[in-house]
Amino acid sequence: MPFKTDTHAFREKWISYIHALQDTICGALEGLDGKARFATDEWEREGGGGGITRVIADGNVLEKGGVNTSVVWGEVTDMMRGQLKLGSPGDGSAAKWFACGLSLVIHPLNPYVPTTHANWRYFELYDEEGNVSDRWFGGGSDLTPYYLFEEDARHFHGVLREAMEPFGNEKYPLYKKWCDEYFVNRHRDNEMRGIGGVFYDHLRPADAAEADRWFAFQQACGNSFLPAYVPIVLRRKDIPYGEREKEWQEIRRGRYVEFNLVHDRGTLFGLKTQGRTESILMSLPPRARWGYNYRPQPGTPEAELLDACLHPRDWMA
């Protein structure tokens, strides 16, 4: 049933938050790196809207990264109907759409510093009269280390859990499990690309009060990113490394590429609906490697990391 209230002000508040969060995260990461600066690319989308892509590269700490925002809208296409499992054209439920979100991926230089990914998004559908027929939030944050430090895993997951607890103690374990089951290379014996985090989608508010609560939940999750990630970078960025560690980092980055191009719904949705290719593929690392049938030696730090990717753990236990 269509929402009877105008959500224009709600959308604008979300857009303002996302742009402010982009500024905050980029400023913090530039300060962390100490050398590289984000380059800004503002773009327009044919069909409606545009975005701000910010990319950093070749820094002291960050080898490549991007913190992107987009505010886009348009007509619901047949491709989108298939991807989102919407009704048939003309049934009145979905004629136009709006989406706004922030997506980031950070690939550090030092193999002892983990890659991280996060996004927070809001989506609306409109019927032929312009009423909001459906809307939802989605997002999450996850960590992809190359070497396992349990202290880091507990810290990252602990910050995410703390951010979610005011909205219900069930949120973190539920969305942690969802993350463990989503970021998986099923073609490689259900191997996770990292040690997870939280992931959620289609958080649908039933009314304005619930919409405000989900908005606050998204803010709490978005604001938790820097406290969850930056302390880990500071602990690991100066650890010495050599060719062995770089080779393993590139092998694991290969797994990251496989997931994004084979399984990730957001990447596939963007590419299939004429999204901006450069912004979508910003998530891929600058260097990756595929060695034939590579297996780390038992008892090595590399084998320990792989075991954590094959057997999801409760880091809060």
matplotlib code that plots the C-alpha trace (Angstrom):
import matplotlib.pyplot as plt

x = [0.0, 1.5, 2.9, 0.6, 3.2, 5.7, 9.2, 11.0, 12.3, 13.3, 15.3, 17.0, 18.0, 19.5, 21.4, 22.8, 24.0, 25.6, 27.6, 28.7, 29.8, 31.8, 33.6, 34.3, 35.7, 37.8, 39.3, 40.2, 41.7, 43.9, 45.1, 45.9, 47.8, 49.8, 50.7, 48.0, 44.9, 41.5, 40.8, 37.2, 35.2, 31.7, 29.5, 26.0, 23.9, 22.0, 18.4, 18.6, 21.0, 24.7, 27.4, 30.7, 33.5, 36.5, 39.6, 42.9, 46.0, 49.8, 49.9, 52.1, 49.4, 46.6, 47.5, 44.1, 40.7, 37.5, 34.7, 31.7, 28.3, 25.5, 22.0, 20.2, 16.7, 14.8, 12.2, 11.9, 13.2, 12.5, 16.1, 15.5, 12.2, 14.0, 16.9, 14.6, 11.8, 9.2, 5.7, 4.8, 4.8, 1.5, 0.5, 0.9, 3.4, 6.7, 7.0, 10.0, 12.8, 15.2, 18.4, 21.1, 24.1, 27.7, 30.0, 33.7, 36.5, 40.0, 43.0, 46.1, 49.7, 51.0, 49.7, 49.3, 46.6, 43.2, 41.1, 37.7, 34.4, 31.3, 28.1, 24.9, 22.0, 18.4, 16.0, 12.5, 9.9, 7.0, 3.7, 2.4, 0.8, 4.2, 3.3, 6.0, 5.0, 8.0, 11.2, 14.1, 17.5, 20.5, 24.2, 27.0, 30.7, 33.2, 36.9, 39.2, 42.5, 45.5, 46.9, 44.7, 45.0, 42.2, 42.6, 41.7, 38.8, 37.3, 37.8, 36.1, 33.1, 32.9, 32.5, 29.8, 27.9, 28.1, 26.7, 23.7, 22.8, 20.7, 18.4, 18.0, 20.4, 19.3, 20.6, 24.3, 24.1, 21.5, 23.3, 26.7, 25.3, 23.9, 27.3, 29.0, 26.6, 26.7, 30.4, 31.2, 32.9, 30.6, 32.6, 35.6, 34.1, 32.1, 35.2, 34.5, 36.4, 37.3, 36.3, 32.9, 31.2, 27.6, 25.3, 21.6, 19.1, 15.4, 14.9, 11.4, 9.8, 6.0, 5.5, 7.3, 8.3, 9.9, 11.6, 13.2, 14.4, 16.0, 17.6, 19.1, 20.3, 22.0, 23.6, 25.0, 26.4, 27.9, 29.4, 31.0, 33.2, 36.1, 36.3, 36.1, 38.8, 41.3, 42.7, 43.5, 45.4, 47.4, 48.4, 49.5, 50.7, 54.4, 54.9, 57.8, 56.9, 58.5, 57.7, 56.0, 53.5, 52.9, 52.3, 49.8, 48.0, 47.7, 46.3, 43.7, 42.9, 42.2, 39.5, 38.1, 37.9, 36.2, 33.5, 32.8, 32.5, 30.8, 28.5, 28.1, 24.6, 25.4, 28.2, 26.1, 23.0, 25.1, 26.7, 23.4, 21.4, 23.9, 25.5, 28.8, 31.4, 34.4, 32.6, 31.4, 34.8, 36.5, 36.2, 38.8, 42.3, 45.2, 47.1, 45.9, 47.2, 45.9, 48.3, 47.2, 45.8, 47.7, 47.4, 49.2, 51.5, 49.8, 50.8, 51.6, 50.0, 48.5, 46.9, 45.5, 43.8, 42.4, 40.9, 39.1, 37.7, 36.5, 35.0, 33.2, 33.8, 32.0, 34.5, 32.6, 32.7]
y = [0.0, 3.4, 5.6, 8.7, 11.0, 13.0, 11.6, 14.4, 15.8, 12.3, 11.8, 15.1, 14.4, 11.0, 12.7, 15.3, 12.6, 10.5, 13.5, 14.5, 11.0, 10.9, 14.1, 12.7, 9.4, 10.9, 13.4, 10.8, 8.4, 11.2, 12.0, 8.4, 8.0, 11.3, 11.5, 10.7, 12.8, 11.8, 12.9, 14.0, 13.1, 14.4, 12.7, 12.8, 9.8, 9.7, 9.1, 11.0, 12.0, 11.5, 11.1, 12.0, 9.5, 10.0, 7.9, 7.7, 5.8, 5.3, 6.5, 5.7, 3.4, 3.2, 1.5, 2.2, 3.2, 4.8, 6.5, 7.0, 8.6, 8.5, 10.1, 8.6, 8.0, 6.9, 4.8, 1.1, -1.0, -4.6, -5.5, -3.8, -5.7, -8.9, -8.0, -6.8, -9.3, -6.7, -7.0, -6.8, -3.4, -1.7, -3.3, 0.1, -1.0, 0.2, 2.9, 5.0, 4.6, 6.6, 5.4, 7.1, 5.6, 5.6, 2.7, 2.4, -0.1, 0.4, -1.7, -0.9, -1.3, -3.4, -7.0, -7.0, -4.3, -5.7, -4.5, -3.2, -2.6, -0.9, 0.7, 2.2, 2.8, 3.8, 2.9, 4.0, 2.8, 4.9, 4.0, 5.6, 8.5, 9.2, 7.7, 5.7, 2.1, 0.6, 1.7, 0.1, 0.5, -1.8, -1.9, -3.3, -3.4, -6.2, -6.9, -8.8, -9.5, -11.3, -12.3, -13.1, -11.1, -12.2, -8.9, -7.0, -9.4, -8.9, -5.1, -4.8, -7.0, -5.4, -1.9, -3.0, -4.9, -1.9, 0.4, -1.9, -2.9, 0.2, -1.0, -4.5, -7.2, -9.5, -7.2, -7.9, -11.8, -11.8, -9.5, -11.0, -14.4, -12.8, -11.4, -14.7, -16.3, -13.6, -12.7, -16.3, -17.7, -20.7, -22.0, -22.4, -24.7, -21.9, -19.9, -16.5, -13.6, -12.4, -12.6, -10.9, -8.1, -7.3, -7.2, -6.5, -5.5, -4.7, -3.1, -1.8, 0.8, 0.4, 4.1, 7.4, 6.6, 3.3, 5.1, 7.5, 4.6, 2.8, 6.1, 6.4, 2.7, 3.5, 6.5, 4.5, 1.9, 4.5, 6.4, 3.2, 2.6, 4.8, 3.6, 0.0, 0.2, 3.0, 1.5, -1.7, 0.2, 2.1, -1.2, -3.0, -0.4, -0.4, -4.2, -5.2, -7.5, -9.1, -10.9, -13.8, -11.6, -9.6, -12.8, -14.0, -10.6, -10.8, -14.3, -13.3, -10.2, -12.6, -14.2, -10.7, -10.1, -13.4, -12.6, -9.1, -10.2, -13.5, -13.2, -9.7, -8.5, -4.8, -5.1, -7.2, -4.9, -1.9, -3.4, -4.8, -1.5, 0.8, 2.0, 4.0, 1.4, 3.2, 3.8, 0.2, -1.4, 1.0, -1.9, -4.0, -4.1, -2.6, -5.9, -9.5, -13.0, -16.4, -19.3, -22.7, -24.8, -22.9, -24.2, -22.6, -25.0, -26.4, -24.6, -21.3, -17.9, -18.1, -21.4, -19.9, -17.1, -19.6, -21.7, -18.7, -18.0, -21.6, -21.8, -18.7, -17.9, -16.1, -13.4, -12.1, -15.5]
z = [0.0, -0.9, 1.8, 2.1, 3.5, 1.4, 2.0, 0.2, 3.5, 4.7, 1.5, 1.8, 5.4, 4.3, 1.4, 3.7, 6.2, 3.4, 2.0, 5.5, 6.3, 3.0, 4.1, 7.6, 6.4, 3.6, 6.0, 8.6, 6.0, 4.6, 8.0, 8.6, 5.4, 5.8, 2.1, -0.4, -0.9, -2.3, -5.9, -6.5, -9.6, -9.7, -12.4, -13.7, -14.6, -17.8, -16.7, -13.4, -10.7, -10.2, -7.6, -6.1, -6.5, -4.3, -4.9, -3.1, -4.4, -3.8, -0.3, 2.7, 4.1, 1.5, -1.8, -3.3, -2.0, -2.8, -0.8, -3.2, -2.8, -5.3, -5.5, -8.5, -9.8, -12.9, -14.5, -13.5, -16.3, -17.2, -16.1, -12.7, -12.3, -12.8, -10.4, -7.7, -8.3, -8.8, -10.3, -14.0, -15.9, -15.5, -12.2, -10.5, -7.9, -9.3, -12.0, -10.7, -8.2, -6.1, -4.4, -2.3, -0.6, 0.3, -0.6, 0.3, -0.2, 1.2, 0.1, 2.3, 1.2, 4.1, 4.0, 7.8, 7.4, 6.3, 3.4, 4.4, 2.7, 3.8, 2.4, 3.7, 1.3, 1.1, -1.8, -2.7, -5.3, -6.6, -8.2, -11.3, -9.2, -7.5, -4.1, -2.4, -2.8, -1.1, 0.6, 2.5, 4.0, 3.6, 4.3, 6.4, 7.1, 6.8, 7.2, 4.9, 6.6, 5.0, 8.3, 11.3, 14.5, 16.9, 18.7, 15.5, 14.8, 18.3, 18.1, 14.7, 15.6, 19.0, 17.7, 15.3, 18.0, 20.3, 17.6, 17.1, 20.6, 21.4, 18.6, 19.9, 21.2, 18.4, 15.6, 15.7, 15.8, 13.1, 10.8, 11.6, 10.4, 7.3, 6.5, 7.1, 4.6, 2.0, 1.4, 0.4, -2.7, -3.1, -6.1, -3.6, -1.0, 0.6, 1.4, 2.9, 1.4, 4.9, 8.6, 8.1, 9.9, 9.5, 6.5, 6.2, 3.5, 2.9, 6.3, 5.5, 7.8, 8.3, 9.2, 9.7, 13.3, 12.2, 9.3, 11.7, 13.8, 10.9, 9.9, 13.3, 13.1, 9.8, 11.3, 14.2, 11.8, 9.5, 12.4, 13.7, 10.7, 11.6, 15.3, 14.1, 11.4, 12.2, 15.4, 13.5, 10.8, 13.4, 15.1, 11.9, 9.3, 10.4, 10.7, 8.4, 5.5, 2.4, -0.8, 0.9, 2.6, -0.6, -2.6, -0.1, -0.1, -3.9, -3.8, -1.2, -3.3, -6.2, -4.0, -3.3, -7.1, -7.6, -5.1, -6.4, -10.0, -9.6, -6.6, -5.3, -5.9, -5.8, -8.4, -10.7, -10.3, -11.1, -14.2, -15.5, -15.0, -16.7, -13.5, -13.7, -14.4, -13.0, -9.7, -9.5, -10.2, -7.8, -5.3, -7.1, -5.8, -7.8, -7.9, -7.6, -8.3, -9.3, -8.7, -9.9, -7.1, -4.4, -0.9, 2.1, 4.1, 7.3, 10.5, 8.7, 9.4, 5.9, 6.7, 9.9, 7.9, 5.4, 8.2, 9.6, 6.1, 5.8, 9.3, 10.5, 14.2, 16.9, 17.6, 20.6, 22.5]

ax = plt.figure().add_subplot(projection="3d")
ax.plot(x, y, z, "-o")
ax.set_aspect("equal")
plt.show()
